[in-house]
Amino acid sequence: MSNLAVLPIIIPLISAIILIFFNQKVRVSRALTKLFSLISLATAGYITWHVFDKGTIVMETGDWMAPYGIILVMDGLAAVLVLTTNLIATACAFYAPHAELDKRENFYFYPFFFFLITGVSGAFTTGDLFNLFVFFEVLLMASYGLIVLGGGKVQLRESLKYLLINLFSSMLFVTAIAFLYSVVGTVNMAQIAQRVQEVDQQGILTTIGILLFFVFATKAALFPLYYWLPKSYIVPNPVISALFGALLTKVGIYSILRVFSLIFIHKTELTHEMFLWIAGLSMIFGVIGALSTSNIKLIIAYNIIPAIGFIILGIGLLNPDGISGTIYYLINDMIIKSALFLLVGVIAYVAGTSDLRKMGGLIHHYPMLGWLLFISALVLAGLPPFSGFIGKLLLLKGAFEQGEIAIAIVGLITSLLILYSVIKIFINGFWGDKETMGDIPKKSTKGLLGPIVILLAISVLLGVGAEFFYPSIESISTYLLDPEIYIDSVLKE
């Protein structure tokens, strides 16, 4: 059954290759995309069940035993993130045909879509640091193709900025891997974790760890490296924005979680204390950005940054509640961010503008759209009984346990400001008389709201059904806090 680990990579890869041949046949491409997405989702669901029922799946490609060959490790963390990725991809696949992609569908939109999922799934499952770099490049190349679709002036400007910053961070990434290999003589993450405990060069290892953190923090858009993200994420079509906002930064934060709970755990008083400061600053500056704009797409894009701050908070705490909160919040944020990007895409479409100052009265023609936004705001802010509340409650509990009162207070205040930043879209965009809309004709939202409803329902279920889901999240937290379990499962010692 070890071959199960490669299916989340192989299925979208083959799907992308097949769809290249149907590029000019839009209806066929749409149908195949939906079919392949459902197959990937079902496969990811089965793999997740298998991992929690039978244990971690380790695949040694080409029968080369670890640490010599390419290793894929499907543990609990990788399984739930791959499942969440495929859930979001399926929702986007059903939303895309109704999203006014114009001619983008004829320019290999669907192949790029699946290449992106291939890279993201590979990054979550690889057990090899160099192949983490490879899968980063796969997803980034797919994202380069997606972000330039449309070819507008603003889009090209932002895509150039996005391209340059990611090329620079990728260069640093491969350099850091080379330095680490020169010290420990391997790129297998389990063997690196084993050898860093034996190497008498802790100063060099700490430096390499901070360099890797800089790389991952750039990709995750943590303070102060978030400046490239907001406008880059709003210029493409809402489907692409949803994929980027839900997945790309999360691969960066996943890498920090994996590397700094497995490998670089010898100087936590330095590295993890730094994480707490960065978490607080990311929350503050991210929410300030969200409050400072009237562009509804930018509001959601800026809200990615404080969410990443909450996630890095748990990694910095490195205690059971902190790690459990990080995982719960990470899963919730992936789902709710994709739903929100799709939602504001619909709002901008029906209002004819993304400028909140030019909207009003939308509730009279689009009541369901308005209430979906309202519920999404509550989920994002972490109000009970929604899933955002469960993650934040665990994170704040972990912070209070370690006496980090200041960061807990910053988190609470940030949550209220996040709620206000999204609720103002509801208040200013949907409240008001019918006449506020002027002569804008009512537009059809057929096919657009269904995927959003499903994503939002799952997010709500994660909160209401927390008693059912939490034991699995807690088991992942226990697993991450004991690196020996990962090392033994991969190296079979």
N, C-alpha and C positions, 0 to 999 in steps of 0.2 A: 504493500500500500504506500510505500515511500514515494512512488511516482505521482501521487496526488499533489505533492508540493509544487510541481511544475505546471499544473493545469491552469492556474490563474494567470500564468505568463503566456503559455502556448495558445490558449483559446483566443484571447484578444489579438495576439500576433497573427495567427492564421486568419482571423476575421478581417484584420486590416489589409492583409495581402489579397484576400478574395475581393474585398470592396474596391480595390484599385482597378480591377477589371470591369467594374460596373459604374465607374465614375460618372459617365454621361447619362446613365439611366437612373434618374433621381428616385422614382417610385420604388424600383427594385432595391436601391441602396437603403432607402428608409425602412423597407420591410425586413431586409437582411440585418440591418443594424438593431432593430427591435428584437429579432429572433436571437441573434448572437449575444445581445445583452442579457436576455432572459436565461440563456444557456449558461453564461458566465456567472450570473447571480445564483442560479440553482447549484452550480458546481461549488461556488464559494460557500453557500449555505451548508452543503453536505460536508465539505472539508472542515468547516468550523465545528459542526457537530462531532465529527470524527476526532478532532484534536481534543475537545473537552471530554469526550468519552474514552478515548484510547491513549491519549498523550501526544507529545510533540512528534511531528513527522520530520525526519531528517533524510534528505535525498542526496546521495553521493553520485554526481553525474559521471557517466563513463566508468562506473565501478571503481573510481579512484577514491580510496579511503581518505577521510578527513585526517589531517589538514592539507593533503596534497592536491586534491581535486577541487572542482567548483561545488560548493555546498549550498543547498537550499534548506532553510530551517523554517518550518511552519509550526510555530508555537502559538500559545493562546493570543498573545499580543498581535502577531502577524495575521492570524486567522480573522480576528474581529475587524482589523483595519482593512484587510482585503475584502471582507464581506461588506463593510460600510462603503468602500470604494465602488464596488459593483452595484450596490443599491443606488448610489448617487448617479452612476453612469447609466443605469437603466431608466431612472427618472428623466435624465437629460435626453436619452435616446427617444423617449416618447414625447418630450416637449419640443425637440428640435424641428420636426416637420411643420410646426405651427408658429415658429419663432421668427418669421420673416428673414430667413438667412439669405434671401435674394439669390445671387449667383454663387455664393460661397459653397453650396452643396456640389457644384460642378468643379470645384477646385480642390478636390480631395479632402473635404471636411471630414467625412466619415472614416477614411483610413487614418488620418491624423488623430481623430478621436480615439480609435482603438490602440494606436501606437502609444498615446499618452497613458491609457489604462495599463498597457503592457509595462511601461517604465515604472509607473507607480506601484503596481503589484510586485514587480521584481525588486524594487527598493525595499519593500516591506518584508520580503521573504529571503533575501540573500543572507548567507552567513559569512560572507567574504567582503572585507572592506574595499578592495579594489573593484569588485563587481557592484558594490554600492555606488561607486563613482560611475561605472558603466551604465547602470540603470538610471542614475541621475541624468546622464547625457542623453539617454533614449527619451526620457520624458521631457527634457528641455528642448531637444530637437523637434519633438512633436508640438510642444508649446510654441516654438518659434513659427512653425507652419500655421498654427491656429491663430496666433495673435496678429499676423499680417493679413489674414483674409479680410478683404474689404478695401484695403489700400488707400484709405483716406489720409489726409495730411497729418492730422493729430495722431492717428493710429500708427503711422510710420514713424513719427517722432518718438512716441512712447515705446514702440517695439524695439527701436534702436537702443534706447536707454535700458530696457529690459534685457536685451541681448548682451550688451557690453558688461553690465554688472554681473550677469550669470557666467559669462566667459571668464571674467576676472576671478570669481569665486571658484570656478572649476579648476583654473590653473593652480590656485592655492591648495585646493583639495588634493590634486594628484601629487603636488609637492609635499604636502604633509604626510601622505601615505608613503612616499619614498623615504622620508626621514624616519617614519615609524618602522618601516621594514629594515632600515639600516641598523636600528637598535635591537629589534626583537626577532628579525629574520623570518617573518611570516606575515601574511595578510588575512589569514583565517581568524575571525573575531574571537572564537573560543580559545584558540591557541595564543592569540595576543593577550587575552585576559589572563591566561595562565602564566605567561612569561613576564608580564609587567610586574608581577609579584616577586619575581626572582632577579630581575635586572637591577643592578646597583647604579642606576642613572636616573633617579627620580626627578631631578631638576630638568633634564632634557625631556623626559616623558610629560612632565607638567606643561612645558612649553609647547610640545606637539599637541597636547590636549587642548590648550587654549587656542592654538591655530586652527584645529579642527572645529572647535566651537565657533570661531569667527566665520568659518565657511558655512556651517549649518545655520548660524544665526542670520547670515545674509540671506540665505534661501528661505528661512522661516520668517524674515522681516521683523526681527526683534530690534528694540532700541539699541543704538541709534542708526541701525542699518535698514530701516523700513522706508526710507525716502523714495525708493524706486517703485514701491508697490501700488499705492492708491490709484494713480491715473493709468498705470499700465493695465490694471485689472478692470477698468471700466470702459476702455475704448473698444474692445471686441463685442460681439453679439452676446446677449445675456447667457446663452448656453455655455459659451466659452468662459465667460466671467464666473459662472457657477462652478465649472470644473476647476478653474484656477483657484478660486477662493476657498473651495472645499478641500482640494487635494494637494496643490503644490507646496504651500507653506507647511502643510501637515507632514509632508515627507521630511522637510528640514527639522521639524520639532521631533518627529519620530527618531531621526538619526541621533539627535542630542539625547533623547531618552535611552536609546539602546546603548550608545557608546559610553555615556556617563553613568549608567547603572551597571555596566558589565566590565569595561576596560579601565577607565580613568576614575578609580574610586580610592586612590591612595592619598589624595590631597583635597579631601572634601571641604576642609576648613577654608581653602582658597577658592576652588572652582565653584562649589555649591553656594558659598556665601555671595560670590559674584552673581550667580543666577538670581538670587533673591533681589538684589539691587536692580538688575536688568528687568526682572519681572515687574517691579513697582514702577519703574520709569516707562516701560512699554504700556502699562495700563494707563498711566497719566497722559502721556503724549498722544497715544492712540485715540483716547476718548476726546481729548482737546481737538484733534483733527476732525472727528465726527461731528462735534458741536459747532465747528467753525464754518461749515459749508451748507449751502442750500441745494446742492446737487444730490438727489436721492441715491444715486449709484455710488457717489463718493462717501456718503454717510455709511453705507454698508461696507465699502472697501476699507475705510478707516477703522471700522469695528473689528476687522480681522486682527489688528495689532494688540488691543487690550486682551482679546481672547487668547492670543499666543502668550501674553504676559501671565494670564492665569495658569496656563498649561506649564510654563517653565517654572512657575512658583512651586508646583508639586515636585518637580525634579530637583529643585534646590533644597526643599525640605528633606527629601529622601527618607521619609518614614512611611509606614503602611497607609495611613490616611492620605498623606500627600500624594503618593503614587497612585492609589486607588482613585483619588479625585482627579488627577491628571488624565488617567485613562478614560474615566467616565465623561469628563468634560471634553476631551479630545473627540470622542465618538459623537457626542451631542453636537459639538461645534461644526464638525464636518457636515452633518445632516442639516442643521439649521442655517448654516451659511449658504449652502447650495439652494435651499428653499427661498431664502431672502433675496439672493441675486436673481433667481427666476421671478420672484414676486415684483421686485422693482423694475425688472424688464417689462413685465406686463403693465405696470402702472405708467411707465414712461411711454409705452406704446399707445395706451388708451387716452392718456392726457396729451400726447403729442409733444411732450417736453420732459426733461429730467430736472428742470428748475422748480423747486418747491414753491417759490414765490409766484409762479404763474399757474398754480393748480388751485383746486377747491371744488367742493360739492360732488366729488366723485362717488360718494356713498349712495347717491340717489340712483345712479345707473349701474354701479358695480358693488352692491352691498357685500357679496361673498368675498370679493377681492379685499375689501376694507377689513372685514373681520379676520380674514386669514393673516393680514399684516399685523393686526392687533395681537392675536395669539402668538405670532412669531416674535413680536417684541417682548412679550412676557417670558417666552422660552429663552430668548437670547439674554435677557437681563438676569435670569436665574430665580424667578419667583416660584414659590411652591404652588402646586405639586409637580411642576415641570422638571424635565431632565437637567436643565441648566442649574436648577436649585440643588440637585443631588451632588453634582460635581463640585459646585462652589461650597456646599456645606462641608464636604469631606476636606477640601483644600483649606478652608478656614479653621476647621477642627485641627488639622495637622499643623497649621501655623500657630494656633494658640497653645498646642501641646509643647512646641519648641520655644515658646516665649516670644515669637515674632509678632508682637501685637501691632506694630506700626504697619507692616505689610498687610495684615488682616484688615485694618481700618481702611487703608488705601483700596483694598479689594471691595469692601462694602460700598464705599463712596463711588468708586468706578462703576459698580453694578447699577447704582441709581442713575448715574449720568448716561450709561449705555441705554437704559430704559427710556430716558428722556429723548436721547438723540433719535431713536426709532419712532417713539410715540409722536414726535413732532411731525413726522411724515403723515401719520394717521390724522392728527388734528388739523394740520394746515392743508393737506391734500384731499381729505375726504369730507371733513365738516364744511358747512356752508350751504347756501341756497343753490337750487338748480341753475339759477342764472349765472352763478360764479364760473361755470364751465364755458359760458359764451356759446358760440356757434359750432363747437366741436361735435361732430356726429358721433353717435354711439358706435363703438367697434365691437366686433365679436371676440370673445375670449375662449371660443370653442377649442378644446384640446390643450389649453395652456394651464388651466387650474388643476386638472386631475393629478398630474405628477407632483404638484406642490402640495396638494391635500394629502397624498400618500406619504411624502417626506415629513410633513408636519405631524401626521398621525403617528408615525413611528417615533418621532422625537417626543411627543406627548406620552406615548406608551412607555418609553424608557424612564420617564419620571413616575408615572402612575404605577407602573409595574416594577419599580426599583427593587422591591423585595425579591422578585424572581431573578432579575439580572445581576444584582450586586454580588452574590456569591461567586459568580464567574469572574467578575472584575477583581474581586478580592484575591482569588486564586492567581490571577495574572500578577497582581501586585506582590504577593508572596514570592512568586517565581522570580520576578525582576530583582527583588531585594536579596536574593541568594544566588550570586553569579555561578556558584559551583553546580547548580542544577543544569544551567545552560551548557556549561563546559562539559559536564559528564554526558549529557544527552548527545552532544555533537562528537566528542572525541571518544565516547563509549569507554570510559575508564572505570 
